[in-house]
């Protein structure tokens, strides 16, 4: 550990005279240090033993502090490896990019865990949102969106079968697949709102039922103006930030 980081870590020592429990003090100080960039995403945190020695706290205090950071989604635990800073996706709202592009641009490895890839008759909502005929068939995709094996979001997508005749042929990136077929999504409208995780979504995302999430409804369009994609993404709010630049 370099001297600058060692000094920064020593500064996180809790105040034994404070009425605030030591584990909360340590958790708050570590949280602020993470937000301030003391550690980068996917970087290992000091072990509990090191924290105990440097902050003069007990193993129980260190463990309770780390538990809070874990519950807040700030850290991830990897069995046999240690504790690491959780990836966090800061996504600008002014640029249309795929999940894979955003994750890769921030130094993580994007992947998808497919839950289902199938075709069926379009529902009434799908007919209306995608401008389809009532008897149209659609491809429905459901997957976990991941960064370095951490589940970031649960996503369902519906597209006309015309563009995806065989859903199982899609790899990790839907947009890369569409680009390869010459039918790229060039424009999209997104609606973001706060929701509470259902039992199913919570189990898939690895969070408690009822936890606040961000639900993104996206309609993607071809260059011709035809809608091609209807997706719903349930994003963990501890991993996602959305940024919009406003000018006057």
C-alpha positions in Angstrom: 0.0 0.0 0.0 1.5 3.4 -1.0 2.0 6.1 1.6 -0.7 8.4 0.2 -3.4 5.7 0.4 -2.2 4.5 3.8 -2.6 8.1 5.1 -6.0 8.4 3.5 -7.1 5.1 5.1 -5.7 6.1 8.6 -7.9 9.2 8.3 -10.9 7.0 8.3 -10.3 6.0 11.9 -13.6 6.4 13.9 -14.0 8.7 16.9 -14.3 6.6 20.1 -15.9 9.5 21.9 -18.7 9.9 19.4 -22.2 8.7 20.2 -22.5 7.1 16.7 -21.7 3.4 16.8 -18.2 2.7 15.5 -19.3 0.4 12.7 -21.6 3.2 11.3 -18.8 5.7 11.5 -16.5 3.3 9.6 -19.2 2.4 7.1 -19.9 6.1 6.4 -16.2 7.0 6.1 -15.6 4.1 3.8 -18.6 5.0 1.7 -17.4 8.6 1.4 -13.9 7.4 0.5 -15.3 5.2 -2.3 -17.4 8.0 -3.6 -14.3 10.3 -3.5 -12.3 7.8 -5.7 -9.9 6.4 -3.1 -10.5 3.0 -4.7 -11.5 2.4 -8.3 -14.2 0.1 -9.6 -13.2 -3.6 -9.4 -10.3 -2.7 -7.1 -9.8 -4.8 -4.0 -10.5 -3.3 -0.6 -8.1 -3.9 2.3 -9.0 -7.1 4.2 -10.9 -7.0 7.5 -7.6 -7.8 9.3 -5.9 -4.8 7.7 -8.9 -2.5 8.5 -8.8 -3.7 12.1 -5.1 -3.0 12.5 -5.1 0.4 10.8 -8.4 1.8 12.2 -8.0 0.2 15.7 -11.3 -1.5 15.5 -12.5 -5.0 16.3 -13.2 -7.7 13.7 -16.9 -7.5 14.5 -16.9 -3.8 13.8 -15.1 -4.2 10.6 -17.4 -7.0 9.5 -20.6 -5.0 10.3 -19.2 -2.0 8.4 -18.5 -4.1 5.3 -22.0 -5.6 5.6 -23.5 -2.2 5.3 -21.4 -1.4 2.2 -22.4 -4.7 0.7 -26.1 -3.9 1.4 -25.7 -0.5 -0.3 -24.2 -2.2 -3.4 -20.9 -0.4 -3.0 -18.9 -3.6 -2.8 -19.0 -7.2 -4.0 -17.6 -10.3 -2.3 -15.8 -12.9 -4.3 -15.4 -16.2 -2.6 -11.8 -17.1 -2.0 -10.6 -13.7 -3.5 -11.7 -10.9 -1.3 -13.9 -7.7 -1.4 -14.0 -5.4 -4.4 -15.5 -2.1 -5.3 -18.7 -2.7 -7.2 -19.0 -1.5 -10.8 -21.2 1.5 -11.3 -22.6 2.6 -14.6 -22.9 6.4 -15.2 -25.0 6.5 -18.4 -25.5 9.8 -20.3 -29.0 10.4 -21.5 -27.9 12.4 -24.5 -26.2 9.5 -26.3 -27.7 6.2 -27.7 -25.5 3.3 -26.8 -26.0 -0.3 -26.0 -25.4 -1.7 -22.5 -22.4 -3.6 -23.8 -20.8 -0.5 -25.3 -21.2 1.5 -22.1 -19.9 -1.3 -19.8 -16.9 -2.0 -22.1 -16.1 1.8 -22.3 -15.7 1.8 -18.5 -13.3 -1.1 -18.4 -15.6 -4.0 -17.5 -16.5 -7.1 -19.3 -20.2 -7.1 -20.4 -22.1 -10.3 -20.6 -25.7 -11.6 -20.7 -27.2 -14.6 -19.0 -30.2 -15.6 -21.1 -33.4 -16.5 -19.3 -35.5 -17.0 -22.4 -35.4 -16.5 -26.2 -38.6 -17.3 -27.9 -41.2 -16.2 -30.5 -44.9 -15.7 -30.1 -48.0 -13.7 -31.1 -47.7 -10.0 -30.2 -49.7 -8.8 -27.2 -52.0 -5.8 -27.5 -49.3 -3.5 -25.9 -46.6 -4.8 -28.3 -49.0 -4.3 -31.3 -49.6 -0.7 -30.2 -46.1 0.3 -29.3 -44.4 -1.4 -32.3 -47.1 -0.6 -34.8 -47.7 -4.2 -35.7 -50.7 -6.0 -37.1 -52.8 -8.0 -34.5 -51.6 -11.4 -35.9 -47.9 -10.4 -36.0 -45.2 -12.6 -34.5 -42.5 -11.2 -32.3 -39.2 -12.3 -30.7 -39.1 -12.0 -26.9 -35.8 -11.9 -25.1 -35.3 -12.0 -21.4 -31.8 -11.8 -19.8 -29.6 -10.6 -17.0 -27.3 -7.8 -18.0 -23.9 -8.2 -16.2 -20.6 -6.4 -15.7 -17.7 -8.6 -14.6 -20.3 -11.3 -13.4 -22.2 -8.7 -11.4 -25.9 -8.5 -12.2 -26.7 -4.9 -13.2 -30.2 -5.2 -14.6 -33.0 -7.5 -15.6 -34.1 -6.8 -19.2 -36.9 -8.0 -21.5 -37.0 -7.0 -25.2 -39.6 -7.5 -27.9 -38.8 -7.1 -31.6 -40.8 -8.1 -34.7 -39.8 -11.6 -35.9 -39.0 -10.0 -39.3 -35.8 -8.7 -37.7 -35.0 -11.6 -35.5 -36.3 -14.8 -37.1 -34.2 -17.0 -34.8 -33.8 -15.5 -31.3 -31.2 -18.1 -30.2 -28.8 -16.7 -32.7 -28.2 -13.5 -30.7 -25.0 -13.3 -28.7 -24.3 -11.0 -25.7 -25.3 -7.8 -27.6 -28.6 -7.3 -29.3 -27.6 -4.1 -30.9 -24.4 -5.7 -32.4 -26.7 -8.4 -33.8 -29.0 -5.8 -35.4 -26.0 -3.9 -36.7 -24.8 -7.0 -38.4 -28.1 -7.6 -40.1 -28.1 -4.0 -41.5 -31.0 -2.9 -39.2 -29.4 -0.8 -36.5 -31.3 1.1 -33.9 -30.5 4.7 -34.6 -32.9 6.5 -32.3 -34.7 5.7 -29.1 -37.2 7.2 -26.7 -36.7 6.3 -23.0 -38.9 6.7 -20.0 -37.4 6.2 -16.6 -39.3 5.8 -13.4 -38.8 4.4 -9.9 -40.4 1.0 -9.0 -40.2 -1.5 -6.3 -38.7 -4.9 -7.2 -41.3 -7.7 -7.5 -40.4 -11.0 -6.0 -39.3 -12.4 -9.4 -37.2 -9.4 -10.3 -35.6 -9.2 -6.9 -34.6 -12.8 -7.0 -33.1 -12.5 -10.4 -31.2 -9.3 -9.5 -30.0 -10.6 -6.1 -31.7 -8.0 -4.0 -34.6 -7.9 -1.4 -38.1 -7.8 -2.7 -39.5 -4.3 -2.6 -36.1 -2.7 -3.1 -36.2 0.5 -5.2 -35.1 0.1 -8.8 -35.1 2.2 -11.9 -37.3 0.9 -14.7 -36.4 2.0 -18.2 -38.9 1.6 -21.0 -37.3 2.1 -24.4 -38.7 2.1 -27.9 -35.9 1.9 -30.5 -36.4 3.1 -34.1 -34.7 2.3 -37.4 -33.3 5.1 -39.5 -36.5 4.9 -41.5 -38.5 5.9 -38.4 -40.1 2.4 -37.9 -40.1 1.1 -34.3 -38.2 -2.1 -34.0 -37.5 -2.6 -30.3 -39.6 -2.4 -27.1 -37.6 -3.1 -23.9 -38.1 -2.9 -20.2 -34.9 -2.8 -18.1 -35.1 -3.1 -14.3 -31.8 -1.5 -13.1 -30.3 -1.8 -9.7 -30.2 1.8 -8.4 -27.1 1.1 -6.4 -25.2 0.4 -9.7 -26.8 3.0 -12.1 -26.5 6.7 -12.4 -28.1 8.6 -15.3 -26.6 12.0 -16.2 -28.2 14.7 -18.4 -26.4 17.8 -19.5 -28.7 20.9 -19.6 -27.9 24.1 -21.3 -29.6 27.5 -21.3 
